Amino acid sequence: MLRQRLDAMKLLFPGLVVAALIALAGQFIAEHYGAPAMLMALLFGISLNFLSLEGRCVPGINFAARTVLRFGVAMLGMRISFDMAVALGAEVIGLVIAAVVLTILFGLGIARFFGHKHRFAFLSAGAVAICGASAAMAISAVLVRDERSEERLVFTVVGVTLLSTIAMIVYPIIASALAFDDRTAGIYLGATIHDVAQVVGAGFSISDEAGETATFVKLIRVAMLAPIVLIASIILRRSVGREDNAKRPPLLPFFVVGFIVLAGANSLHLFPQWSVDAAAPLSRWTLLTAIGAVGLKTSIRDVLNVGLPAIGLLVSETVFIAVLVLIGLHFIQ
């Protein structure tokens, strides 16, 4: 058993070292030139994308982009308490839930104008509305499969990752231009950006308060994955009249459970102060490493291999949720 674990660590080591070095480089630029560390790590990672395509670094990069990211987000629970939910208020939580549901309905409604049917519409809209690639994989598992299922899934994952990366750079600029305070900026970023990694990167590029608020709002969206997919599974199965026996990933990701447990324990003041203080830098460095790995896995060229109508649908859904949340914030703030 120990031998197997050592072999696994050796396999992951090269990619983890690359991601960690990118994190260090991003932090160095941030400390010396004032640039956002998360953004720098992302851009450095994108510039070294070839390392994620083949070779010894691939397993470690994949591990950093998924497992390390989830660990970092879970650790953020020790910095956040349920008092923050009270501070957000029922109106903000209602806005986030409404944005998820309306974005999915919007995607289903306009898909035919882009030449797509309900399968790709629900897949793409669910990914945009909930949590990017993770939502795409969960939704794909409950859709009735055909010869183009894998193609639609791959495109959706690549598309939402690319759009989420663009949003990570652009949305903080929009928040600044609209003179949002840190709390409002965090709500906007958490309610609109697709993937957790990019939400974290965008939020903490503004401030710690914006990052924590964005992460909490985003996890409200992530938590909606389970009920959305369960309801959709029931509806889709009844509509086609047969069962889909595809293996399903967990509907509620484990890192979300970890985040909720840690946040709950922190709300009850169960952790000693030294552990809460240690969790802050630990979560920041793991997230910085993970965002470097996400950059390493991001290839701009991949999106050129898909059709323009599919891109148009994803962009339309992305613009819809961004504008909807802006309008909602205008009325509730």
Residue pairs with C-beta under 8 A, 6 or more apart in sequence:
11 59
11 60
12 59
12 60
12 63
13 60
14 56
14 57
14 60
15 51
15 56
15 57
15 58
15 59
15 60
15 61
15 62
15 63
15 64
15 293
16 60
16 63
16 64
16 68
16 289
17 60
18 48
18 51
18 57
18 60
18 61
18 292
18 296
19 45
19 60
19 61
19 64
19 65
19 68
19 289
19 290
19 292
19 293
19 296
20 289
20 292
22 41
22 44
22 45
22 48
22 289
22 292
22 293
22 295
22 296
23 41
23 285
23 288
23 289
23 291
23 292
25 40
25 41
25 44
26 37
26 38
26 39
26 40
26 41
26 42
26 44
26 288
26 291
26 292
27 37
27 41
27 288
29 35
29 37
29 40
30 36
30 37
30 40
36 201
36 204
36 205
37 204
37 205
37 288
38 168
38 200
38 201
38 202
38 204
38 205
38 287
38 288
38 291
39 168
39 169
39 201
39 205
41 201
41 288
41 289
41 291
41 292
41 295
42 165
42 168
42 201
42 291
42 292
42 294
42 295
42 298
43 295
44 292
44 295
45 291
45 292
45 293
45 294
45 295
45 296
45 297
45 298
46 165
46 295
46 296
46 298
46 300
47 295
48 295
48 296
49 295
49 296
49 297
49 298
49 299
51 57
51 58
51 61
51 296
52 58
52 61
52 62
52 296
52 297
53 299
57 296
61 293
61 296
61 297
62 293
62 297
63 293
64 289
64 290
64 292
64 293
65 197
65 290
65 293
65 294
65 296
65 297
68 286
68 289
68 290
68 293
69 196
69 197
69 255
69 286
69 287
69 290
69 291
69 293
69 294
70 253
70 254
70 255
70 258
71 255
71 286
72 200
72 282
72 283
72 284
72 286
72 287
72 289
72 290
73 196
73 200
73 215
73 219
73 255
73 259
73 283
73 287
74 255
74 258
74 259
74 262
75 262
75 279
75 282
75 283
75 286
76 200
76 212
76 215
76 259
76 283
76 287
77 258
77 259
77 260
77 261
77 262
77 263
77 264
77 265
77 266
78 262
78 263
78 265
78 266
78 271
78 275
78 276
78 279
78 280
78 283
79 212
79 266
79 276
79 279
79 280
79 283
80 212
80 215
80 216
80 259
80 263
80 266
81 263
81 266
81 267
82 263
82 264
82 267
83 267
84 212
84 213
84 216
85 93
85 216
88 187
88 213
88 216
88 217
91 332
92 187
92 217
92 332
93 220
95 191
95 325
95 328
95 329
95 332
96 190
96 191
96 217
96 220
96 221
97 220
97 224
98 328
99 129
99 191
99 192
99 321
99 324
99 325
99 328
100 129
100 130
100 221
100 224
100 228
101 129
102 320
102 324
103 125
103 128
103 129
103 317
103 320
103 321
103 324
104 122
104 125
104 126
104 129
104 228
105 125
106 125
106 316
106 317
106 320
107 121
107 122
107 124
107 125
107 126
107 128
107 129
107 313
107 317
108 118
108 121
108 122
108 125
110 121
110 313
110 316
111 117
111 118
111 120
111 121
111 313
114 309
114 310
114 312
114 313
114 316
115 309
116 309
116 310
116 313
119 143
119 144
119 146
119 149
119 152
120 152
120 156
120 310
120 313
121 313
122 139
122 143
122 232
123 136
123 139
123 140
123 143
123 152
123 153
123 156
124 136
124 156
124 159
124 160
124 310
124 313
124 314
124 317
125 317
126 135
126 136
126 139
126 228
126 229
126 232
127 133
127 135
127 136
127 139
127 156
127 157
127 160
127 194
128 160
128 163
128 194
128 314
128 317
128 318
128 321
129 135
129 221
129 317
129 321
130 221
130 222
130 224
130 225
130 228
131 194
131 195
131 196
131 218
131 221
131 222
131 225
132 157
132 160
132 161
132 164
132 194
132 195
132 196
132 198
133 156
133 157
133 160
133 161
133 195
134 195
134 196
134 222
134 225
134 253
135 225
136 153
136 156
136 157
136 160
137 153
137 157
137 249
138 225
138 229
138 248
138 249
138 251
139 229
139 232
140 149
140 152
140 153
140 156
141 244
141 246
141 247
141 248
141 249
142 229
142 232
142 233
142 236
142 237
142 244
142 246
142 248
143 149
143 236
143 244
144 236
144 240
144 242
144 244
145 244
145 246
155 306
155 310
156 314
158 299
158 302
158 303
158 306
159 303
159 306
159 310
159 311
159 314
160 194
160 195
160 314
161 194
161 195
161 294
161 297
161 298
162 298
162 300
162 302
162 303
163 194
163 314
163 315
163 318
164 193
164 194
164 195
164 197
164 198
165 198
165 294
165 295
165 298
167 192
167 193
167 194
167 198
167 202
167 318
167 322
168 193
168 198
168 199
168 201
168 202
168 205
169 202
171 188
171 189
171 192
171 193
171 202
171 322
172 185
172 189
172 202
172 205
172 206
174 188
175 184
175 185
175 188
175 189
175 206
176 185
176 206
178 326
180 188
182 206
182 207
182 209
182 210
182 213
183 209
183 210
183 213
184 329
184 333
185 203
185 206
185 210
185 213
185 214
186 203
186 206
186 209
186 210
186 211
186 212
186 213
186 214
186 216
186 217
187 213
187 214
187 217
187 325
187 329
188 325
188 326
188 329
189 199
189 202
189 203
189 206
189 210
189 214
189 217
190 199
190 203
190 213
190 214
190 215
190 216
190 217
190 218
190 220
190 221
191 217
191 218
191 221
191 321
191 325
192 321
192 322
192 325
193 199
193 202
193 214
193 218
194 318
195 294
196 215
196 218
196 219
196 222
197 287
197 290
197 291
197 294
198 291
198 294
199 214
199 215
199 218
200 211
200 214
200 215
200 218
200 287
200 291
201 287
201 291
202 214
203 210
203 211
203 212
203 213
203 214
203 215
204 210
204 211
204 284
204 287
205 211
219 256
219 259
219 260
222 253
222 256
223 252
223 256
225 251
225 252
225 253
226 251
226 252
229 251
230 251
233 244
236 244
237 243
237 244
265 271
266 276
303 311
